[in-house]
Amino acid sequence: MLTPQAATAPGTVKDLVTVIAQSLVDNPDSVSVGEVSSGQTMVLELRVAKTDIGKVIGR
């Protein structure tokens, strides 16, 4: 279980999602991950090239 400190450590989860997404797509340079935090909730927004959307969703 993640502690509140581990969950909010700068870049850890975001970096992991970035690395995983880049390994799945044909255009790794187009991968971007954004963070939106509100209270105890953090939402990661993943953006990839239009041609790579199926590769990310389908896996």
PDB file of N, CA, C, O and CB in Angstrom:
ATOM      1  N   MET A   1       0.843  -1.177   0.000  1.00  0.00           N
ATOM      2  CA  MET A   1       0.000   0.000   0.000  1.00  0.00           C
ATOM      3  C   MET A   1       0.887   1.238   0.000  1.00  0.00           C
ATOM      4  O   MET A   1       1.880   1.301   0.725  1.00  0.00           O
ATOM      5  CB  MET A   1      -0.959  -0.001   1.217  1.00  0.00           C
ATOM      6  N   LEU A   2       0.523   2.221  -0.817  1.00  0.00           N
ATOM      7  CA  LEU A   2       1.289   3.448  -0.879  1.00  0.00           C
ATOM      8  C   LEU A   2       0.924   4.370   0.270  1.00  0.00           C
ATOM      9  O   LEU A   2      -0.248   4.542   0.605  1.00  0.00           O
ATOM     10  CB  LEU A   2       1.066   4.146  -2.207  1.00  0.00           C
ATOM     11  N   THR A   3       1.936   4.949   0.857  1.00  0.00           N
ATOM     12  CA  THR A   3       1.690   5.957   1.882  1.00  0.00           C
ATOM     13  C   THR A   3       1.413   7.278   1.180  1.00  0.00           C
ATOM     14  O   THR A   3       1.775   7.434   0.014  1.00  0.00           O
ATOM     15  CB  THR A   3       2.901   6.082   2.871  1.00  0.00           C
ATOM     16  N   PRO A   4       0.784   8.228   1.852  1.00  0.00           N
ATOM     17  CA  PRO A   4       0.536   9.527   1.209  1.00  0.00           C
ATOM     18  C   PRO A   4       1.807  10.177   0.675  1.00  0.00           C
ATOM     19  O   PRO A   4       1.767  10.826  -0.370  1.00  0.00           O
ATOM     20  CB  PRO A   4      -0.132  10.466   2.189  1.00  0.00           C
ATOM     21  N   GLN A   5       2.927  10.020   1.365  1.00  0.00           N
ATOM     22  CA  GLN A   5       4.182  10.598   0.888  1.00  0.00           C
ATOM     23  C   GLN A   5       4.630   9.921  -0.399  1.00  0.00           C
ATOM     24  O   GLN A   5       5.071  10.604  -1.323  1.00  0.00           O
ATOM     25  CB  GLN A   5       5.275  10.475   1.960  1.00  0.00           C
ATOM     26  N   ALA A   6       4.528   8.597  -0.485  1.00  0.00           N
ATOM     27  CA  ALA A   6       4.963   7.885  -1.684  1.00  0.00           C
ATOM     28  C   ALA A   6       4.076   8.223  -2.873  1.00  0.00           C
ATOM     29  O   ALA A   6       4.563   8.322  -3.999  1.00  0.00           O
ATOM     30  CB  ALA A   6       4.960   6.376  -1.439  1.00  0.00           C
ATOM     31  N   ALA A   7       2.792   8.399  -2.638  1.00  0.00           N
ATOM     32  CA  ALA A   7       1.873   8.694  -3.722  1.00  0.00           C
ATOM     33  C   ALA A   7       2.071  10.091  -4.283  1.00  0.00           C
ATOM     34  O   ALA A   7       1.733  10.340  -5.441  1.00  0.00           O
ATOM     35  CB  ALA A   7       0.457   8.532  -3.251  1.00  0.00           C
ATOM     36  N   THR A   8       2.608  11.001  -3.497  1.00  0.00           N
ATOM     37  CA  THR A   8       2.792  12.372  -3.960  1.00  0.00           C
ATOM     38  C   THR A   8       4.247  12.704  -4.249  1.00  0.00           C
ATOM     39  O   THR A   8       4.566  13.858  -4.532  1.00  0.00           O
ATOM     40  CB  THR A   8       2.252  13.333  -2.940  1.00  0.00           C
ATOM     41  N   ALA A   9       5.137  11.717  -4.184  1.00  0.00           N
ATOM     42  CA  ALA A   9       6.546  11.975  -4.479  1.00  0.00           C
ATOM     43  C   ALA A   9       6.664  12.487  -5.910  1.00  0.00           C
ATOM     44  O   ALA A   9       6.019  11.945  -6.807  1.00  0.00           O
ATOM     45  CB  ALA A   9       7.410  10.690  -4.276  1.00  0.00           C
ATOM     46  N   PRO A  10       7.465  13.511  -6.140  1.00  0.00           N
ATOM     47  CA  PRO A  10       7.515  14.137  -7.460  1.00  0.00           C
ATOM     48  C   PRO A  10       7.944  13.175  -8.557  1.00  0.00           C
ATOM     49  O   PRO A  10       9.067  12.670  -8.556  1.00  0.00           O
ATOM     50  CB  PRO A  10       8.451  15.312  -7.432  1.00  0.00           C
ATOM     51  N   GLY A  11       7.045  12.932  -9.478  1.00  0.00           N
ATOM     52  CA  GLY A  11       7.380  12.205 -10.686  1.00  0.00           C
ATOM     53  C   GLY A  11       7.409  10.690 -10.636  1.00  0.00           C
ATOM     54  O   GLY A  11       7.564  10.082 -11.695  1.00  0.00           O
ATOM     55  N   THR A  12       7.277  10.050  -9.532  1.00  0.00           N
ATOM     56  CA  THR A  12       7.463   8.608  -9.490  1.00  0.00           C
ATOM     57  C   THR A  12       6.410   7.853 -10.300  1.00  0.00           C
ATOM     58  O   THR A  12       6.768   7.078 -11.186  1.00  0.00           O
ATOM     59  CB  THR A  12       7.440   8.136  -8.061  1.00  0.00           C
ATOM     60  N   VAL A  13       5.154   8.052 -10.026  1.00  0.00           N
ATOM     61  CA  VAL A  13       4.090   7.358 -10.747  1.00  0.00           C
ATOM     62  C   VAL A  13       4.007   7.896 -12.174  1.00  0.00           C
ATOM     63  O   VAL A  13       3.818   7.134 -13.122  1.00  0.00           O
ATOM     64  CB  VAL A  13       2.727   7.524 -10.018  1.00  0.00           C
ATOM     65  N   LYS A  14       4.148   9.186 -12.316  1.00  0.00           N
ATOM     66  CA  LYS A  14       4.121   9.827 -13.636  1.00  0.00           C
ATOM     67  C   LYS A  14       5.231   9.271 -14.527  1.00  0.00           C
ATOM     68  O   LYS A  14       4.996   8.971 -15.697  1.00  0.00           O
ATOM     69  CB  LYS A  14       4.266  11.361 -13.498  1.00  0.00           C
ATOM     70  N   ASP A  15       6.433   9.132 -13.978  1.00  0.00           N
ATOM     71  CA  ASP A  15       7.545   8.577 -14.744  1.00  0.00           C
ATOM     72  C   ASP A  15       7.286   7.130 -15.147  1.00  0.00           C
ATOM     73  O   ASP A  15       7.611   6.726 -16.263  1.00  0.00           O
ATOM     74  CB  ASP A  15       8.833   8.668 -13.939  1.00  0.00           C
ATOM     75  N   LEU A  16       6.707   6.357 -14.251  1.00  0.00           N
ATOM     76  CA  LEU A  16       6.398   4.963 -14.550  1.00  0.00           C
ATOM     77  C   LEU A  16       5.392   4.858 -15.689  1.00  0.00           C
ATOM     78  O   LEU A  16       5.578   4.062 -16.610  1.00  0.00           O
ATOM     79  CB  LEU A  16       5.859   4.260 -13.305  1.00  0.00           C
ATOM     80  N   VAL A  17       4.342   5.645 -15.635  1.00  0.00           N
ATOM     81  CA  VAL A  17       3.329   5.636 -16.700  1.00  0.00           C
ATOM     82  C   VAL A  17       3.963   6.071 -18.021  1.00  0.00           C
ATOM     83  O   VAL A  17       3.655   5.504 -19.070  1.00  0.00           O
ATOM     84  CB  VAL A  17       2.134   6.568 -16.337  1.00  0.00           C
ATOM     85  N   THR A  18       4.833   7.058 -17.981  1.00  0.00           N
ATOM     86  CA  THR A  18       5.509   7.524 -19.195  1.00  0.00           C
ATOM     87  C   THR A  18       6.344   6.417 -19.826  1.00  0.00           C
ATOM     88  O   THR A  18       6.268   6.190 -21.034  1.00  0.00           O
ATOM     89  CB  THR A  18       6.397   8.729 -18.879  1.00  0.00           C
ATOM     90  N   VAL A  19       7.137   5.730 -19.016  1.00  0.00           N
ATOM     91  CA  VAL A  19       7.998   4.659 -19.524  1.00  0.00           C
ATOM     92  C   VAL A  19       7.165   3.522 -20.111  1.00  0.00           C
ATOM     93  O   VAL A  19       7.491   3.006 -21.180  1.00  0.00           O
ATOM     94  CB  VAL A  19       8.908   4.125 -18.405  1.00  0.00           C
ATOM     95  N   ILE A  20       6.109   3.133 -19.431  1.00  0.00           N
ATOM     96  CA  ILE A  20       5.253   2.048 -19.929  1.00  0.00           C
ATOM     97  C   ILE A  20       4.593   2.447 -21.241  1.00  0.00           C
ATOM     98  O   ILE A  20       4.587   1.668 -22.194  1.00  0.00           O
ATOM     99  CB  ILE A  20       4.179   1.679 -18.886  1.00  0.00           C
ATOM    100  N   ALA A  21       4.038   3.655 -21.299  1.00  0.00           N
ATOM    101  CA  ALA A  21       3.367   4.117 -22.515  1.00  0.00           C
ATOM    102  C   ALA A  21       4.349   4.209 -23.677  1.00  0.00           C
ATOM    103  O   ALA A  21       4.018   3.813 -24.794  1.00  0.00           O
ATOM    104  CB  ALA A  21       2.701   5.480 -22.278  1.00  0.00           C
ATOM    105  N   GLN A  22       5.546   4.723 -23.433  1.00  0.00           N
ATOM    106  CA  GLN A  22       6.534   4.840 -24.503  1.00  0.00           C
ATOM    107  C   GLN A  22       6.945   3.482 -25.051  1.00  0.00           C
ATOM    108  O   GLN A  22       7.296   3.371 -26.226  1.00  0.00           O
ATOM    109  CB  GLN A  22       7.757   5.582 -24.004  1.00  0.00           C
ATOM    110  N   SER A  23       6.908   2.450 -24.219  1.00  0.00           N
ATOM    111  CA  SER A  23       7.278   1.113 -24.693  1.00  0.00           C
ATOM    112  C   SER A  23       6.169   0.471 -25.526  1.00  0.00           C
ATOM    113  O   SER A  23       6.428  -0.478 -26.266  1.00  0.00           O
ATOM    114  CB  SER A  23       7.616   0.215 -23.510  1.00  0.00           C
ATOM    115  N   LEU A  24       4.945   0.972 -25.417  1.00  0.00           N
ATOM    116  CA  LEU A  24       3.812   0.396 -26.150  1.00  0.00           C
ATOM    117  C   LEU A  24       3.576   1.026 -27.522  1.00  0.00           C
ATOM    118  O   LEU A  24       2.984   0.386 -28.390  1.00  0.00           O
ATOM    119  CB  LEU A  24       2.567   0.534 -25.330  1.00  0.00           C
ATOM    120  N   VAL A  25       4.021   2.252 -27.735  1.00  0.00           N
ATOM    121  CA  VAL A  25       3.645   3.006 -28.930  1.00  0.00           C
ATOM    122  C   VAL A  25       4.756   3.023 -29.979  1.00  0.00           C
ATOM    123  O   VAL A  25       5.906   2.691 -29.692  1.00  0.00           O
ATOM    124  CB  VAL A  25       3.280   4.427 -28.550  1.00  0.00           C
ATOM    125  N   ASP A  26       4.390   3.417 -31.202  1.00  0.00           N
ATOM    126  CA  ASP A  26       5.361   3.568 -32.281  1.00  0.00           C
ATOM    127  C   ASP A  26       6.046   4.932 -32.252  1.00  0.00           C
ATOM    128  O   ASP A  26       7.151   5.079 -32.772  1.00  0.00           O
ATOM    129  CB  ASP A  26       4.683   3.364 -33.622  1.00  0.00           C
ATOM    130  N   ASN A  27       5.398   5.935 -31.645  1.00  0.00           N
ATOM    131  CA  ASN A  27       5.934   7.297 -31.575  1.00  0.00           C
ATOM    132  C   ASN A  27       6.168   7.705 -30.118  1.00  0.00           C
ATOM    133  O   ASN A  27       5.397   8.493 -29.571  1.00  0.00           O
ATOM    134  CB  ASN A  27       4.974   8.295 -32.264  1.00  0.00           C
ATOM    135  N   PRO A  28       7.223   7.178 -29.484  1.00  0.00           N
ATOM    136  CA  PRO A  28       7.436   7.478 -28.062  1.00  0.00           C
ATOM    137  C   PRO A  28       7.684   8.954 -27.766  1.00  0.00           C
ATOM    138  O   PRO A  28       7.452   9.403 -26.643  1.00  0.00           O
ATOM    139  CB  PRO A  28       8.594   6.683 -27.554  1.00  0.00           C
ATOM    140  N   ASP A  29       8.150   9.711 -28.753  1.00  0.00           N
ATOM    141  CA  ASP A  29       8.391  11.140 -28.513  1.00  0.00           C
ATOM    142  C   ASP A  29       7.095  11.921 -28.344  1.00  0.00           C
ATOM    143  O   ASP A  29       7.109  13.030 -27.809  1.00  0.00           O
ATOM    144  CB  ASP A  29       9.198  11.734 -29.656  1.00  0.00           C
ATOM    145  N   SER A  30       5.975  11.358 -28.793  1.00  0.00           N
ATOM    146  CA  SER A  30       4.692  12.066 -28.692  1.00  0.00           C
ATOM    147  C   SER A  30       3.954  11.761 -27.387  1.00  0.00           C
ATOM    148  O   SER A  30       2.859  12.279 -27.166  1.00  0.00           O
ATOM    149  CB  SER A  30       3.806  11.700 -29.873  1.00  0.00           C
ATOM    150  N   VAL A  31       4.531  10.935 -26.530  1.00  0.00           N
ATOM    151  CA  VAL A  31       3.897  10.582 -25.254  1.00  0.00           C
ATOM    152  C   VAL A  31       4.087  11.713 -24.252  1.00  0.00           C
ATOM    153  O   VAL A  31       5.199  12.201 -24.050  1.00  0.00           O
ATOM    154  CB  VAL A  31       4.481   9.259 -24.693  1.00  0.00           C
ATOM    155  N   SER A  32       2.983  12.122 -23.628  1.00  0.00           N
ATOM    156  CA  SER A  32       3.076  13.079 -22.525  1.00  0.00           C
ATOM    157  C   SER A  32       2.088  12.662 -21.440  1.00  0.00           C
ATOM    158  O   SER A  32       0.990  12.181 -21.719  1.00  0.00           O
ATOM    159  CB  SER A  32       2.789  14.543 -23.013  1.00  0.00           C
ATOM    160  N   VAL A  33       2.510  12.859 -20.209  1.00  0.00           N
ATOM    161  CA  VAL A  33       1.683  12.511 -19.060  1.00  0.00           C
ATOM    162  C   VAL A  33       1.539  13.761 -18.198  1.00  0.00           C
ATOM    163  O   VAL A  33       2.529  14.369 -17.790  1.00  0.00           O
ATOM    164  CB  VAL A  33       2.302  11.318 -18.242  1.00  0.00           C
ATOM    165  N   GLY A  34       0.292  14.133 -17.929  1.00  0.00           N
ATOM    166  CA  GLY A  34       0.025  15.283 -17.079  1.00  0.00           C
ATOM    167  C   GLY A  34      -0.613  14.847 -15.781  1.00  0.00           C
ATOM    168  O   GLY A  34      -1.228  13.783 -15.709  1.00  0.00           O
ATOM    169  N   GLU A  35      -0.469  15.666 -14.757  1.00  0.00           N
ATOM    170  CA  GLU A  35      -1.049  15.384 -13.437  1.00  0.00           C
ATOM    171  C   GLU A  35      -2.063  16.454 -13.076  1.00  0.00           C
ATOM    172  O   GLU A  35      -1.821  17.648 -13.257  1.00  0.00           O
ATOM    173  CB  GLU A  35       0.052  15.303 -12.354  1.00  0.00           C
ATOM    174  N   VAL A  36      -3.196  16.012 -12.566  1.00  0.00           N
ATOM    175  CA  VAL A  36      -4.192  16.928 -12.027  1.00  0.00           C
ATOM    176  C   VAL A  36      -4.503  16.427 -10.619  1.00  0.00           C
ATOM    177  O   VAL A  36      -5.026  15.325 -10.455  1.00  0.00           O
ATOM    178  CB  VAL A  36      -5.497  17.000 -12.937  1.00  0.00           C
ATOM    179  N   SER A  37      -4.186  17.229  -9.605  1.00  0.00           N
ATOM    180  CA  SER A  37      -4.415  16.832  -8.219  1.00  0.00           C
ATOM    181  C   SER A  37      -5.519  17.677  -7.601  1.00  0.00           C
ATOM    182  O   SER A  37      -5.620  18.880  -7.838  1.00  0.00           O
ATOM    183  CB  SER A  37      -3.122  16.959  -7.398  1.00  0.00           C
ATOM    184  N   SER A  38      -6.337  17.012  -6.806  1.00  0.00           N
ATOM    185  CA  SER A  38      -7.406  17.685  -6.091  1.00  0.00           C
ATOM    186  C   SER A  38      -7.616  16.961  -4.775  1.00  0.00           C
ATOM    187  O   SER A  38      -8.163  15.858  -4.753  1.00  0.00           O
ATOM    188  CB  SER A  38      -8.718  17.727  -6.929  1.00  0.00           C
ATOM    189  N   GLY A  39      -7.194  17.560  -3.697  1.00  0.00           N
ATOM    190  CA  GLY A  39      -7.331  16.915  -2.390  1.00  0.00           C
ATOM    191  C   GLY A  39      -6.496  15.651  -2.336  1.00  0.00           C
ATOM    192  O   GLY A  39      -5.279  15.694  -2.514  1.00  0.00           O
ATOM    193  N   GLN A  40      -7.149  14.526  -2.091  1.00  0.00           N
ATOM    194  CA  GLN A  40      -6.455  13.245  -2.002  1.00  0.00           C
ATOM    195  C   GLN A  40      -6.475  12.483  -3.319  1.00  0.00           C
ATOM    196  O   GLN A  40      -6.040  11.332  -3.374  1.00  0.00           O
ATOM    197  CB  GLN A  40      -7.073  12.397  -0.917  1.00  0.00           C
ATOM    198  N   THR A  41      -6.972  13.109  -4.375  1.00  0.00           N
ATOM    199  CA  THR A  41      -7.091  12.441  -5.667  1.00  0.00           C
ATOM    200  C   THR A  41      -6.071  13.002  -6.651  1.00  0.00           C
ATOM    201  O   THR A  41      -5.905  14.216  -6.775  1.00  0.00           O
ATOM    202  CB  THR A  41      -8.516  12.595  -6.226  1.00  0.00           C
ATOM    203  N   MET A  42      -5.388  12.089  -7.352  1.00  0.00           N
ATOM    204  CA  MET A  42      -4.482  12.489  -8.416  1.00  0.00           C
ATOM    205  C   MET A  42      -4.905  11.760  -9.682  1.00  0.00           C
ATOM    206  O   MET A  42      -5.030  10.535  -9.686  1.00  0.00           O
ATOM    207  CB  MET A  42      -2.992  12.180  -8.050  1.00  0.00           C
ATOM    208  N   VAL A  43      -5.123  12.510 -10.752  1.00  0.00           N
ATOM    209  CA  VAL A  43      -5.499  11.942 -12.042  1.00  0.00           C
ATOM    210  C   VAL A  43      -4.339  12.147 -12.999  1.00  0.00           C
ATOM    211  O   VAL A  43      -3.828  13.259 -13.134  1.00  0.00           O
ATOM    212  CB  VAL A  43      -6.811  12.589 -12.597  1.00  0.00           C
ATOM    213  N   LEU A  44      -3.923  11.076 -13.665  1.00  0.00           N
ATOM    214  CA  LEU A  44      -2.885  11.176 -14.669  1.00  0.00           C
ATOM    215  C   LEU A  44      -3.551  11.189 -16.038  1.00  0.00           C
ATOM    216  O   LEU A  44      -4.393  10.341 -16.334  1.00  0.00           O
ATOM    217  CB  LEU A  44      -1.863  10.006 -14.546  1.00  0.00           C
ATOM    218  N   GLU A  45      -3.172  12.152 -16.871  1.00  0.00           N
ATOM    219  CA  GLU A  45      -3.716  12.265 -18.221  1.00  0.00           C
ATOM    220  C   GLU A  45      -2.633  11.847 -19.202  1.00  0.00           C
ATOM    221  O   GLU A  45      -1.569  12.464 -19.262  1.00  0.00           O
ATOM    222  CB  GLU A  45      -4.218  13.717 -18.519  1.00  0.00           C
ATOM    223  N   LEU A  46      -2.905  10.798 -19.970  1.00  0.00           N
ATOM    224  CA  LEU A  46      -1.947  10.271 -20.936  1.00  0.00           C
ATOM    225  C   LEU A  46      -2.325  10.734 -22.329  1.00  0.00           C
ATOM    226  O   LEU A  46      -3.466  10.565 -22.761  1.00  0.00           O
ATOM    227  CB  LEU A  46      -1.887   8.729 -20.874  1.00  0.00           C
ATOM    228  N   ARG A  47      -1.368  11.317 -23.028  1.00  0.00           N
ATOM    229  CA  ARG A  47      -1.577  11.750 -24.415  1.00  0.00           C
ATOM    230  C   ARG A  47      -0.554  11.045 -25.295  1.00  0.00           C
ATOM    231  O   ARG A  47       0.636  11.008 -24.983  1.00  0.00           O
ATOM    232  CB  ARG A  47      -1.456  13.312 -24.556  1.00  0.00           C
ATOM    233  N   VAL A  48      -1.046  10.484 -26.408  1.00  0.00           N
ATOM    234  CA  VAL A  48      -0.186   9.816 -27.386  1.00  0.00           C
ATOM    235  C   VAL A  48      -0.614  10.259 -28.780  1.00  0.00           C
ATOM    236  O   VAL A  48      -1.646  10.911 -28.943  1.00  0.00           O
ATOM    237  CB  VAL A  48      -0.262   8.254 -27.243  1.00  0.00           C
ATOM    238  N   ALA A  49       0.182   9.901 -29.780  1.00  0.00           N
ATOM    239  CA  ALA A  49      -0.172  10.213 -31.167  1.00  0.00           C
ATOM    240  C   ALA A  49      -1.481   9.508 -31.515  1.00  0.00           C
ATOM    241  O   ALA A  49      -1.785   8.437 -30.988  1.00  0.00           O
ATOM    242  CB  ALA A  49       0.967   9.786 -32.149  1.00  0.00           C
ATOM    243  N   LYS A  50      -2.241  10.121 -32.402  1.00  0.00           N
ATOM    244  CA  LYS A  50      -3.541   9.575 -32.793  1.00  0.00           C
ATOM    245  C   LYS A  50      -3.426   8.133 -33.296  1.00  0.00           C
ATOM    246  O   LYS A  50      -4.309   7.314 -33.041  1.00  0.00           O
ATOM    247  CB  LYS A  50      -4.174  10.452 -33.872  1.00  0.00           C
ATOM    248  N   THR A  51      -2.352   7.826 -34.002  1.00  0.00           N
ATOM    249  CA  THR A  51      -2.157   6.475 -34.548  1.00  0.00           C
ATOM    250  C   THR A  51      -1.819   5.448 -33.470  1.00  0.00           C
ATOM    251  O   THR A  51      -1.896   4.246 -33.724  1.00  0.00           O
ATOM    252  CB  THR A  51      -1.054   6.494 -35.590  1.00  0.00           C
ATOM    253  N   ASP A  52      -1.450   5.895 -32.280  1.00  0.00           N
ATOM    254  CA  ASP A  52      -1.048   4.984 -31.198  1.00  0.00           C
ATOM    255  C   ASP A  52      -2.138   4.761 -30.141  1.00  0.00           C
ATOM    256  O   ASP A  52      -1.942   3.979 -29.210  1.00  0.00           O
ATOM    257  CB  ASP A  52       0.190   5.520 -30.524  1.00  0.00           C
ATOM    258  N   ILE A  53      -3.263   5.429 -30.277  1.00  0.00           N
ATOM    259  CA  ILE A  53      -4.323   5.329 -29.263  1.00  0.00           C
ATOM    260  C   ILE A  53      -4.762   3.869 -29.067  1.00  0.00           C
ATOM    261  O   ILE A  53      -4.902   3.415 -27.932  1.00  0.00           O
ATOM    262  CB  ILE A  53      -5.539   6.198 -29.670  1.00  0.00           C
ATOM    263  N   GLY A  54      -4.972   3.154 -30.141  1.00  0.00           N
ATOM    264  CA  GLY A  54      -5.395   1.752 -30.045  1.00  0.00           C
ATOM    265  C   GLY A  54      -4.396   0.864 -29.360  1.00  0.00           C
ATOM    266  O   GLY A  54      -4.780  -0.086 -28.678  1.00  0.00           O
ATOM    267  N   LYS A  55      -3.123   1.147 -29.522  1.00  0.00           N
ATOM    268  CA  LYS A  55      -2.090   0.346 -28.880  1.00  0.00           C
ATOM    269  C   LYS A  55      -2.117   0.500 -27.372  1.00  0.00           C
ATOM    270  O   LYS A  55      -1.859  -0.457 -26.642  1.00  0.00           O
ATOM    271  CB  LYS A  55      -0.726   0.725 -29.412  1.00  0.00           C
ATOM    272  N   VAL A  56      -2.428   1.699 -26.901  1.00  0.00           N
ATOM    273  CA  VAL A  56      -2.463   1.956 -25.463  1.00  0.00           C
ATOM    274  C   VAL A  56      -3.760   1.428 -24.856  1.00  0.00           C
ATOM    275  O   VAL A  56      -3.738   0.789 -23.804  1.00  0.00           O
ATOM    276  CB  VAL A  56      -2.315   3.461 -25.179  1.00  0.00           C
ATOM    277  N   ILE A  57      -4.874   1.687 -25.505  1.00  0.00           N
ATOM    278  CA  ILE A  57      -6.167   1.250 -24.981  1.00  0.00           C
ATOM    279  C   ILE A  57      -6.322  -0.271 -25.060  1.00  0.00           C
ATOM    280  O   ILE A  57      -6.896  -0.893 -24.168  1.00  0.00           O
ATOM    281  CB  ILE A  57      -7.303   1.930 -25.746  1.00  0.00           C
ATOM    282  N   GLY A  58      -5.805  -0.853 -26.132  1.00  0.00           N
ATOM    283  CA  GLY A  58      -5.987  -2.283 -26.357  1.00  0.00           C
ATOM    284  C   GLY A  58      -5.112  -3.183 -25.518  1.00  0.00           C
ATOM    285  O   GLY A  58      -5.276  -4.402 -25.553  1.00  0.00           O
ATOM    286  N   ARG A  59      -4.193  -2.621 -24.768  1.00  0.00           N
ATOM    287  CA  ARG A  59      -3.285  -3.465 -23.974  1.00  0.00           C
ATOM    288  C   ARG A  59      -3.691  -3.486 -22.537  1.00  0.00           C
ATOM    289  O   ARG A  59      -3.044  -4.143 -21.722  1.00  0.00           O
ATOM    290  CB  ARG A  59      -1.853  -2.985 -24.090  1.00  0.00           C
TER     291      ARG A  59
END
